[in-house]
Amino acid sequence: MSPRFTRRGVLGGAAALALASCGGGDPAPAGGGRAGSGAATLSSIVALEHAAVAAWATIGDRLTGDAAGSARAIRGRQAEHANELSKLVRAAGVAPPSARAASSYAPSFPRLTSAADALHFARDLQERLVRAYFEGLVVLHDAGQRRAIAEIGAAQAEDLAVVHSLAGDPAAPQAFVTGTS
């Protein structure tokens, strides 16, 4: 049986690869921070947020009407998240990563030729962000950092629901809890 490739599958795979590499060229946190401070984890998420701000600008360029307005609002929230997390990184004794020029992120984004492509990329981006935040909960030990990460992760999940709705899908197309009872 040969593998079956679809345009949507290839685009989703490319987006996942691009998102996995977002922030990959950023330098390691300066000063190192103390072990267990959470600085490295938080810095990684800040770098991802900077990439997300650029991604949402690109996504918004392909959308119109209310969808474009939603993209601008989500982009603004991503910038707020980066600022909030940067404060936590500084509190951990490390300089947070700075945003790069938007043009430096663009080559890692998939080619978006339609609103449907943009919403597919937006879905992949938001899923990656949600995953990054909730993975951060596993490694962070400071209660304040964990609270901030959980709150922002929940906001990312809300934005993911908006993206699903904009694409005409159910806001939560899959159950968050799996298993049998």
Backbone as a chain_set.jsonl record, in Angstrom:
{"seq": "MSPRFTRRGVLGGAAALALASCGGGDPAPAGGGRAGSGAATLSSIVALEHAAVAAWATIGDRLTGDAAGSARAIRGRQAEHANELSKLVRAAGVAPPSARAASSYAPSFPRLTSAADALHFARDLQERLVRAYFEGLVVLHDAGQRRAIAEIGAAQAEDLAVVHSLAGDPAAPQAFVTGTS", "coords": {"N": [[0.846, -1.168, 0.0], [0.734, 2.127, -0.962], [1.882, 5.307, 0.36], [-0.432, 7.993, 0.851], [-0.567, 11.193, -0.278], [-1.845, 14.338, 0.472], [-2.728, 17.676, -0.411], [-3.451, 19.198, 1.816], [-2.401, 17.615, 3.89], [0.355, 17.692, 3.321], [0.796, 20.466, 3.536], [0.127, 20.803, 6.231], [2.124, 19.223, 7.41], [4.401, 20.635, 6.608], [3.941, 23.026, 7.941], [4.063, 22.162, 10.582], [6.753, 21.4, 10.722], [7.931, 23.886, 10.248], [7.048, 25.335, 12.478], [8.21, 23.893, 14.509], [10.774, 24.643, 14.17], [10.771, 27.312, 14.716], [12.257, 29.991, 16.277], [14.528, 28.55, 16.503], [16.97, 29.575, 15.66], [17.647, 31.357, 17.557], [19.806, 32.692, 20.065], [21.171, 30.942, 22.944], [19.907, 31.488, 26.29], [21.364, 34.333, 27.8], [23.784, 34.527, 30.4], [22.85, 32.318, 31.696], [21.293, 31.762, 34.09], [20.036, 30.353, 37.15], [20.133, 26.871, 38.019], [17.138, 25.098, 37.549], [15.591, 27.37, 37.513], [13.781, 27.868, 35.537], [14.285, 29.515, 33.464], [15.329, 28.753, 30.911], [13.263, 27.205, 29.741], [11.142, 29.078, 29.744], [12.322, 31.064, 28.148], [12.481, 29.745, 25.703], [9.783, 29.531, 25.08], [9.138, 32.223, 24.89], [10.612, 32.889, 22.593], [9.215, 31.35, 20.721], [6.745, 32.638, 20.88], [7.443, 35.144, 19.809], [7.897, 34.371, 17.157], [5.316, 33.568, 16.595], [3.902, 35.977, 16.617], [4.852, 37.162, 14.259], [3.955, 35.202, 12.486], [1.169, 35.379, 12.768], [0.747, 37.894, 11.632], [1.295, 37.356, 8.979], [-0.673, 35.403, 8.499], [-2.975, 36.953, 8.914], [-2.809, 38.631, 6.693], [-3.88, 37.121, 4.66], [-6.508, 36.864, 5.208], [-9.896, 38.165, 5.41], [-12.337, 40.649, 6.403], [-14.197, 39.857, 9.351], [-12.584, 37.716, 10.077], [-9.994, 38.619, 9.541], [-9.875, 40.655, 11.422], [-10.014, 39.115, 13.753], [-7.59, 37.778, 13.517], [-5.791, 39.918, 13.834], [-6.37, 40.6, 16.49], [-5.624, 38.239, 17.834], [-2.919, 38.208, 17.192], [-2.093, 40.471, 18.614], [-2.527, 39.552, 21.23], [-0.601, 37.535, 21.302], [1.74, 39.036, 21.301], [1.433, 40.33, 23.76], [1.627, 38.099, 25.435], [4.284, 37.341, 24.973], [5.563, 39.553, 26.104], [4.734, 39.362, 28.808], [5.839, 36.875, 29.554], [8.507, 37.473, 29.128], [9.041, 39.139, 31.265], [8.968, 37.264, 33.332], [11.179, 35.727, 32.638], [13.231, 37.589, 32.983], [12.949, 37.956, 35.748], [13.91, 35.536, 36.544], [16.533, 35.92, 36.262], [17.732, 36.176, 33.758], [18.343, 37.495, 30.481], [15.67, 37.934, 28.313], [14.915, 36.419, 25.086], [15.053, 38.459, 22.164], [12.716, 39.744, 19.779], [13.033, 38.904, 16.363], [13.465, 40.414, 13.118], [10.446, 40.493, 11.286], [10.621, 39.531, 8.701], [12.636, 37.648, 8.858], [11.496, 35.405, 9.971], [9.595, 34.613, 8.14], [10.501, 32.876, 5.926], [10.303, 30.333, 7.04], [7.65, 29.768, 7.205], [4.726, 28.167, 5.826], [3.722, 28.366, 2.344], [1.124, 30.488, 1.754], [-1.707, 30.545, 0.021], [-4.346, 31.025, 0.095], [-7.285, 31.829, 2.047], [-8.097, 29.535, 3.342], [-5.703, 28.066, 3.474], [-4.311, 29.777, 5.181], [-5.836, 29.611, 7.533], [-5.485, 26.939, 8.12], [-2.732, 26.869, 8.671], [-2.811, 28.604, 10.851], [-4.253, 27.042, 12.666], [-2.433, 24.911, 13.068], [-0.325, 26.369, 14.173], [-1.482, 27.415, 16.551], [-2.069, 25.018, 17.864], [0.528, 24.11, 18.315], [1.464, 26.111, 20.026], [-0.261, 25.817, 22.261], [0.525, 23.259, 23.054], [3.233, 23.77, 23.725], [2.973, 25.454, 25.96], [1.611, 23.81, 27.805], [3.401, 21.713, 28.001], [5.402, 23.091, 29.264], [4.382, 23.294, 31.815], [5.036, 20.867, 32.937], [7.758, 20.945, 33.462], [8.367, 23.269, 34.855], [8.889, 24.593, 38.096], [8.346, 26.67, 39.837], [5.679, 28.224, 41.457], [4.442, 30.65, 40.664], [5.36, 30.967, 38.024], [4.246, 28.657, 36.895], [1.52, 29.192, 37.211], [1.22, 31.445, 35.536], [1.943, 30.316, 33.066], [-0.045, 28.358, 32.785], [-2.363, 29.97, 32.653], [-1.874, 31.481, 30.325], [-1.614, 29.407, 28.514], [-4.229, 28.431, 28.535], [-5.51, 30.634, 27.369], [-4.36, 30.454, 24.851], [-5.535, 28.1, 23.979], [-8.166, 28.987, 23.814], [-7.895, 30.764, 21.672], [-7.285, 28.911, 19.713], [-9.761, 27.64, 19.524], [-11.21, 29.734, 18.402], [-9.957, 29.881, 15.897], [-10.706, 27.39, 14.814], [-13.475, 27.841, 14.634], [-13.532, 29.989, 12.801], [-12.738, 28.629, 10.557], [-14.964, 27.219, 10.04], [-15.392, 24.936, 11.428], [-16.256, 22.819, 14.276], [-15.783, 24.414, 17.455], [-14.325, 22.944, 19.328], [-13.192, 20.338, 18.026], [-12.428, 17.809, 18.839], [-12.566, 15.729, 21.708], [-11.252, 16.894, 24.818], [-10.53, 15.278, 26.845], [-9.664, 11.939, 26.938], [-10.446, 8.45, 26.759], [-12.13, 5.806, 28.546], [-15.071, 5.455, 30.496]], "CA": [[0.0, 0.0, 0.0], [1.575, 3.323, -1.038], [1.37, 6.42, 1.159], [-1.276, 8.922, 0.112], [-0.27, 12.564, 0.094], [-2.828, 15.331, 0.082], [-2.205, 19.041, -0.274], [-3.667, 19.587, 3.214], [-1.452, 16.881, 4.712], [1.69, 18.226, 3.074], [0.827, 21.799, 4.123], [0.167, 20.634, 7.684], [3.458, 18.736, 7.766], [5.339, 21.744, 6.451], [3.695, 23.976, 9.027], [4.587, 21.579, 11.821], [8.208, 21.517, 10.68], [8.282, 25.296, 10.396], [6.816, 25.746, 13.854], [9.193, 23.238, 15.363], [12.042, 25.334, 14.037], [10.641, 28.709, 15.114], [13.109, 30.325, 17.403], [15.687, 27.684, 16.507], [18.192, 30.334, 15.439], [17.864, 32.282, 18.655], [20.89, 32.265, 20.944], [20.81, 30.447, 24.275], [19.778, 32.586, 27.242], [22.623, 34.874, 28.315], [23.911, 34.488, 31.849], [22.541, 30.972, 32.146], [20.297, 31.588, 35.14], [20.356, 29.265, 38.076], [19.482, 25.602, 37.696], [15.771, 24.989, 38.048], [14.924, 28.679, 37.528], [12.768, 27.913, 34.492], [14.661, 30.512, 32.462], [15.482, 28.176, 29.573], [11.93, 26.844, 29.251], [10.414, 30.311, 29.479], [12.959, 31.726, 27.005], [12.065, 29.023, 24.497], [8.392, 29.892, 24.779], [9.171, 33.616, 24.424], [11.062, 32.859, 21.193], [8.084, 30.832, 19.944], [5.742, 33.72, 20.832], [7.903, 36.14, 18.826], [7.617, 33.803, 15.843], [3.859, 33.548, 16.427], [3.485, 37.338, 16.262], [5.129, 37.305, 12.824], [3.081, 34.27, 11.763], [-0.196, 35.909, 12.741], [0.703, 38.988, 10.66], [1.208, 36.696, 7.674], [-2.002, 34.786, 8.427], [-3.948, 38.031, 8.761], [-2.739, 39.173, 5.334], [-4.649, 36.26, 3.763], [-7.901, 36.829, 5.666], [-10.666, 39.391, 5.213], [-13.482, 40.862, 7.284], [-14.092, 39.492, 10.765], [-11.457, 36.8, 10.256], [-8.786, 39.45, 9.609], [-9.933, 41.311, 12.731], [-9.651, 38.108, 14.754], [-6.148, 37.548, 13.385], [-5.103, 41.059, 14.464], [-6.551, 40.491, 17.94], [-4.794, 37.131, 18.31], [-1.527, 38.669, 17.079], [-1.863, 41.361, 19.757], [-2.409, 38.728, 22.439], [0.694, 36.844, 21.269], [2.743, 40.02, 21.724], [1.264, 40.482, 25.213], [2.163, 36.891, 26.078], [5.746, 37.438, 24.915], [5.978, 40.553, 27.096], [4.511, 38.815, 30.146], [6.835, 35.84, 29.801], [9.819, 38.118, 29.206], [9.182, 39.592, 32.654], [9.3, 36.082, 34.136], [12.559, 35.355, 32.306], [14.081, 38.575, 33.689], [12.872, 37.65, 37.178], [14.737, 34.34, 36.75], [17.924, 36.35, 36.168], [18.242, 36.002, 32.399], [17.777, 38.395, 29.481], [14.814, 37.168, 27.399], [15.243, 36.594, 23.667], [14.377, 39.557, 21.474], [12.076, 39.393, 18.505], [13.802, 39.192, 15.156], [12.663, 41.061, 12.078], [9.389, 39.596, 10.79], [11.076, 38.911, 7.451], [13.515, 36.502, 9.126], [10.658, 34.251, 10.294], [8.743, 34.281, 7.0], [10.889, 31.717, 5.115], [9.943, 29.06, 7.679], [6.203, 29.597, 7.138], [4.266, 27.581, 4.558], [3.171, 29.298, 1.368], [-0.318, 30.642, 1.986], [-2.304, 31.097, -1.203], [-5.775, 31.247, 0.288], [-7.729, 31.941, 3.44], [-8.111, 28.173, 3.901], [-4.308, 27.766, 3.835], [-3.964, 30.6, 6.341], [-6.499, 29.057, 8.716], [-4.834, 25.656, 8.42], [-1.482, 27.242, 9.33], [-3.185, 29.157, 12.156], [-4.591, 25.911, 13.533], [-1.187, 24.23, 13.432], [0.413, 27.278, 15.046], [-2.108, 27.454, 17.878], [-1.869, 23.713, 18.502], [1.926, 24.083, 18.772], [1.565, 27.001, 21.184], [-0.93, 25.156, 23.395], [1.401, 22.165, 23.472], [4.422, 24.339, 24.371], [2.606, 25.932, 27.292], [1.291, 22.729, 28.724], [4.652, 20.997, 28.256], [6.11, 23.904, 30.251], [3.873, 22.974, 33.157], [5.694, 19.654, 33.422], [9.141, 21.185, 33.874], [8.509, 24.438, 35.72], [8.628, 24.274, 39.502], [7.897, 27.868, 40.537], [4.213, 28.331, 41.402], [4.07, 31.825, 39.883], [5.601, 30.655, 36.615], [3.256, 27.655, 36.485], [0.221, 29.866, 37.107], [1.243, 32.268, 34.319], [1.958, 29.413, 31.916], [-1.373, 27.738, 32.677], [-3.318, 30.984, 32.204], [-1.624, 31.812, 28.92], [-1.951, 28.203, 27.751], [-5.689, 28.413, 28.376], [-5.831, 31.667, 26.38], [-3.971, 29.91, 23.546], [-6.585, 27.137, 23.618], [-9.322, 29.783, 23.386], [-7.602, 31.247, 20.326], [-7.416, 27.749, 18.84], [-11.198, 27.468, 19.294], [-11.6, 30.783, 17.453], [-9.474, 29.469, 14.575], [-11.6, 26.325, 14.338], [-14.754, 28.465, 14.266], [-13.331, 30.753, 11.567], [-12.632, 27.662, 9.463], [-16.253, 26.564, 9.875], [-15.375, 23.675, 12.166], [-16.646, 22.982, 15.677], [-14.731, 25.072, 18.239], [-13.518, 21.87, 19.916], [-13.559, 19.2, 17.197], [-12.117, 16.56, 19.523], [-12.673, 15.821, 23.155], [-9.984, 17.189, 25.481], [-10.257, 14.143, 27.716], [-9.91, 10.697, 26.225], [-10.511, 7.275, 27.603], [-13.464, 5.289, 28.752], [-15.496, 5.497, 31.9]], "C": [[0.899, 1.24, 0.0], [0.992, 4.436, -0.182], [0.59, 7.379, 0.286], [-0.996, 10.333, 0.626], [-1.391, 13.467, -0.406], [-2.2, 16.704, 0.27], [-2.318, 19.499, 1.179], [-2.661, 18.893, 4.13], [-0.04, 17.407, 4.56], [1.823, 19.615, 3.7], [0.905, 21.712, 5.644], [1.524, 20.155, 8.151], [4.495, 19.832, 7.658], [5.174, 22.758, 7.568], [4.251, 23.448, 10.339], [6.108, 21.671, 11.864], [8.645, 22.964, 10.881], [8.13, 25.744, 11.846], [7.809, 25.104, 14.802], [10.521, 23.97, 15.309], [11.958, 26.795, 14.455], [11.467, 28.974, 16.354], [14.38, 29.505, 17.422], [16.988, 28.411, 16.29], [18.486, 31.316, 16.547], [18.992, 31.774, 19.534], [20.356, 31.741, 22.27], [20.705, 31.626, 25.23], [21.139, 33.026, 27.775], [22.641, 34.773, 29.833], [23.519, 33.164, 32.453], [21.445, 30.835, 33.171], [20.681, 30.438, 36.048], [19.58, 28.013, 37.687], [18.092, 25.567, 38.318], [15.004, 26.294, 38.058], [13.79, 28.757, 36.523], [13.125, 28.849, 33.359], [14.749, 29.931, 31.059], [14.13, 27.826, 28.97], [11.153, 28.094, 28.866], [10.994, 31.046, 28.272], [12.564, 31.057, 25.696], [10.645, 29.407, 24.093], [8.316, 31.345, 24.315], [9.583, 33.651, 22.952], [9.94, 32.356, 20.281], [6.999, 31.896, 19.817], [6.154, 34.797, 19.832], [7.626, 35.646, 17.404], [6.116, 33.814, 15.558], [3.326, 34.933, 16.054], [3.683, 37.557, 14.761], [4.195, 36.414, 12.006], [1.667, 34.833, 11.665], [-0.325, 37.115, 11.818], [0.548, 38.409, 9.256], [-0.165, 36.065, 7.473], [-3.057, 35.86, 8.162], [-3.972, 38.639, 7.378], [-3.573, 38.371, 4.34], [-6.133, 36.224, 4.117], [-8.574, 38.166, 5.418], [-11.747, 39.483, 6.284], [-13.212, 40.517, 8.735], [-12.903, 38.575, 11.032], [-10.146, 37.578, 10.357], [-8.729, 40.19, 10.948], [-9.553, 40.361, 13.854], [-8.161, 37.834, 14.716], [-5.358, 38.682, 14.035], [-5.199, 40.972, 15.984], [-5.67, 39.38, 18.521], [-3.317, 37.526, 18.253], [-1.185, 39.586, 18.255], [-1.716, 40.595, 21.054], [-1.074, 37.982, 22.477], [1.801, 37.796, 21.741], [2.656, 40.261, 23.232], [1.839, 39.286, 25.963], [3.687, 36.933, 26.095], [6.254, 38.433, 25.955], [5.841, 40.019, 28.516], [5.562, 37.76, 30.492], [8.241, 36.417, 29.885], [10.074, 38.65, 30.612], [9.557, 38.431, 33.563], [10.737, 35.631, 33.886], [13.524, 36.302, 33.022], [14.103, 38.3, 35.187], [13.705, 36.419, 37.527], [16.22, 34.657, 36.56], [18.556, 36.234, 34.799], [17.597, 37.045, 31.489], [16.931, 37.574, 28.515], [15.249, 37.369, 25.948], [14.435, 37.745, 23.083], [13.729, 39.034, 20.208], [13.037, 39.738, 17.374], [12.897, 39.951, 14.197], [11.656, 40.048, 11.542], [9.839, 38.86, 9.534], [11.985, 37.711, 7.697], [12.725, 35.249, 9.501], [9.934, 33.722, 9.054], [9.205, 33.075, 6.18], [10.512, 30.364, 5.741], [8.43, 28.806, 7.662], [5.824, 28.927, 5.821], [3.743, 28.668, 3.625], [1.658, 29.324, 1.539], [-0.926, 31.308, 0.761], [-3.782, 31.4, -1.053], [-6.078, 31.414, 1.777], [-7.732, 30.561, 4.101], [-6.703, 27.748, 4.313], [-3.917, 28.513, 5.102], [-4.59, 30.036, 7.616], [-5.924, 27.701, 9.101], [-3.511, 25.917, 9.159], [-1.767, 27.789, 10.731], [-3.535, 28.047, 13.136], [-3.336, 25.185, 13.998], [-0.362, 25.067, 14.407], [-0.177, 27.271, 16.452], [-1.979, 26.114, 18.604], [-0.456, 23.604, 19.056], [2.102, 24.956, 20.013], [0.924, 26.371, 22.424], [-0.028, 24.055, 23.949], [2.628, 22.693, 24.216], [4.107, 24.804, 25.792], [2.343, 24.786, 28.255], [2.482, 21.801, 28.957], [5.488, 21.756, 29.288], [5.651, 23.623, 31.672], [4.59, 21.772, 33.77], [7.069, 19.962, 34.009], [9.331, 22.382, 34.802], [8.107, 24.087, 37.151], [8.086, 25.462, 40.294], [6.389, 28.048, 40.349], [3.76, 29.527, 40.567], [4.253, 31.603, 38.386], [4.544, 29.675, 36.107], [1.878, 28.288, 36.309], [0.16, 30.686, 35.813], [1.18, 31.398, 33.068], [0.584, 28.771, 31.714], [-2.403, 28.738, 32.154], [-3.128, 31.315, 30.727], [-1.935, 30.602, 28.036], [-3.447, 28.089, 27.515], [-6.132, 29.455, 27.351], [-5.465, 31.188, 24.97], [-5.025, 28.906, 23.06], [-7.855, 27.865, 23.178], [-9.112, 30.3, 21.966], [-7.683, 30.107, 19.311], [-8.895, 27.496, 18.526], [-11.715, 28.513, 18.304], [-11.18, 30.388, 16.042], [-10.363, 28.371, 14.002], [-12.928, 26.917, 13.866], [-14.637, 29.251, 12.967], [-13.258, 29.831, 10.35], [-13.941, 26.922, 9.219], [-16.344, 25.219, 10.555], [-15.925, 23.9, 13.571], [-15.478, 23.588, 16.468], [-13.798, 24.065, 18.896], [-13.867, 20.587, 19.165], [-13.26, 17.835, 17.809], [-12.263, 16.784, 21.017], [-11.3, 16.102, 23.747], [-9.574, 16.033, 26.384], [-10.587, 12.895, 26.935], [-9.943, 9.536, 27.209], [-11.947, 6.82, 27.743], [-13.814, 5.393, 30.222], [-16.656, 4.564, 32.11]], "O": [[1.743, 1.382, 0.884], [-0.223, 4.52, -0.003], [0.912, 7.559, -0.888], [-1.168, 10.624, 1.81], [-1.824, 13.371, -1.554], [-1.245, 16.86, 1.031], [-1.395, 20.114, 1.713], [-2.128, 19.517, 5.048], [0.684, 17.554, 5.545], [2.84, 19.917, 4.324], [1.658, 22.454, 6.275], [2.03, 20.621, 9.171], [5.372, 19.951, 8.514], [6.158, 23.289, 8.082], [4.842, 24.197, 11.116], [6.688, 21.979, 12.905], [9.61, 23.236, 11.596], [8.987, 26.45, 12.376], [8.205, 25.713, 15.796], [11.302, 23.936, 16.26], [12.99, 27.461, 14.541], [11.374, 28.256, 17.35], [15.24, 29.732, 18.273], [18.035, 27.911, 16.701], [19.48, 32.039, 16.483], [19.131, 30.567, 19.733], [19.235, 32.053, 22.669], [21.341, 32.657, 25.012], [21.965, 32.196, 28.155], [21.602, 34.923, 30.476], [23.824, 32.906, 33.617], [20.708, 29.849, 33.125], [21.565, 29.645, 35.722], [18.503, 28.094, 37.098], [17.902, 25.96, 39.469], [13.88, 26.34, 38.556], [12.922, 29.623, 36.64], [12.369, 28.977, 32.396], [14.285, 30.559, 30.107], [13.88, 28.124, 27.802], [10.571, 28.159, 27.783], [10.245, 31.591, 27.461], [12.338, 31.735, 24.693], [10.35, 29.584, 22.912], [7.514, 31.67, 23.438], [8.973, 34.363, 22.154], [9.745, 32.887, 19.187], [6.396, 32.038, 18.753], [5.315, 35.308, 19.091], [7.176, 36.412, 16.551], [5.694, 34.039, 14.424], [2.396, 35.041, 15.255], [2.798, 38.072, 14.077], [3.702, 36.825, 10.956], [1.041, 34.773, 10.607], [-1.402, 37.345, 11.268], [-0.233, 38.912, 8.448], [-0.753, 36.181, 6.398], [-3.919, 35.699, 7.298], [-5.013, 39.111, 6.921], [-3.937, 38.888, 3.284], [-6.927, 35.617, 3.398], [-7.903, 39.182, 5.237], [-12.031, 38.509, 6.981], [-12.155, 40.832, 9.282], [-12.284, 38.65, 12.094], [-9.284, 37.238, 11.167], [-7.657, 40.333, 11.536], [-8.856, 40.745, 14.794], [-7.53, 37.673, 15.761], [-4.362, 38.432, 14.715], [-4.224, 41.239, 16.687], [-5.046, 39.558, 19.567], [-2.554, 37.21, 19.165], [-0.099, 39.481, 18.827], [-0.88, 40.939, 21.89], [-0.482, 37.813, 23.543], [2.69, 37.397, 22.492], [3.68, 40.382, 23.904], [2.467, 39.448, 27.009], [4.312, 36.603, 27.103], [7.264, 38.184, 26.613], [6.738, 40.206, 29.338], [6.107, 37.757, 31.596], [9.078, 35.906, 30.63], [11.207, 38.611, 31.094], [10.375, 38.593, 34.469], [11.429, 35.204, 34.81], [14.518, 35.861, 33.599], [15.151, 38.399, 35.825], [14.155, 36.27, 38.664], [17.067, 33.772, 36.682], [19.781, 36.196, 34.681], [16.448, 37.434, 31.697], [17.43, 36.602, 27.947], [15.88, 38.374, 25.62], [13.285, 37.972, 23.461], [14.142, 38.02, 19.645], [13.757, 40.735, 17.43], [11.702, 40.106, 14.448], [11.986, 38.875, 11.367], [9.481, 37.701, 9.326], [12.097, 36.84, 6.833], [13.238, 34.139, 9.361], [9.691, 32.521, 8.938], [8.351, 32.293, 5.761], [10.415, 29.362, 5.033], [7.983, 27.733, 8.067], [6.514, 29.094, 4.816], [3.37, 29.754, 4.068], [1.001, 28.285, 1.473], [-0.688, 32.487, 0.498], [-4.404, 31.962, -1.954], [-5.231, 31.169, 2.636], [-7.408, 30.435, 5.282], [-6.519, 27.143, 5.369], [-3.271, 27.954, 5.989], [-3.941, 29.992, 8.661], [-5.881, 27.355, 10.281], [-3.214, 25.259, 10.155], [-1.052, 27.476, 11.682], [-3.155, 28.105, 14.305], [-3.191, 24.88, 15.182], [0.227, 24.537, 15.349], [0.553, 27.135, 17.433], [-1.801, 26.081, 19.821], [-0.256, 23.067, 20.146], [2.812, 24.577, 20.944], [1.507, 26.395, 23.509], [0.155, 23.939, 25.16], [3.022, 22.122, 25.232], [4.888, 24.572, 26.715], [2.81, 24.804, 29.394], [2.565, 21.165, 30.007], [6.195, 21.147, 30.091], [6.436, 23.703, 32.617], [4.728, 21.683, 34.99], [7.496, 19.304, 34.958], [10.362, 22.487, 35.467], [7.125, 23.383, 37.386], [7.432, 25.271, 41.319], [5.888, 28.027, 39.225], [2.78, 29.42, 39.831], [3.41, 31.999, 37.582], [4.011, 29.847, 35.011], [1.154, 27.96, 35.369], [-0.829, 30.628, 35.084], [0.452, 31.706, 32.125], [0.112, 28.659, 30.583], [-3.225, 28.393, 31.305], [-4.097, 31.416, 29.974], [-2.461, 30.757, 26.934], [-3.886, 27.699, 26.433], [-7.031, 29.192, 26.552], [-6.176, 31.48, 24.009], [-5.361, 28.871, 21.876], [-8.545, 27.407, 22.267], [-10.034, 30.28, 21.151], [-8.105, 30.319, 18.174], [-9.24, 27.175, 17.389], [-12.562, 28.209, 17.464], [-11.954, 30.54, 15.097], [-10.731, 28.421, 12.828], [-13.442, 26.535, 12.815], [-15.532, 29.193, 12.123], [-13.666, 30.207, 9.251], [-14.033, 26.097, 8.309], [-17.265, 24.445, 10.295], [-16.049, 25.043, 14.012], [-14.317, 23.301, 16.176], [-12.598, 24.316, 19.006], [-14.732, 19.829, 19.602], [-13.781, 16.819, 17.349], [-12.099, 17.898, 21.513], [-10.293, 15.607, 23.241], [-8.388, 15.841, 26.65], [-11.658, 12.792, 26.336], [-9.51, 9.66, 28.355], [-12.858, 7.38, 27.135], [-12.934, 5.415, 31.083], [-17.164, 4.451, 33.225]]}, "num_chains": 1, "name": "protein.A"}
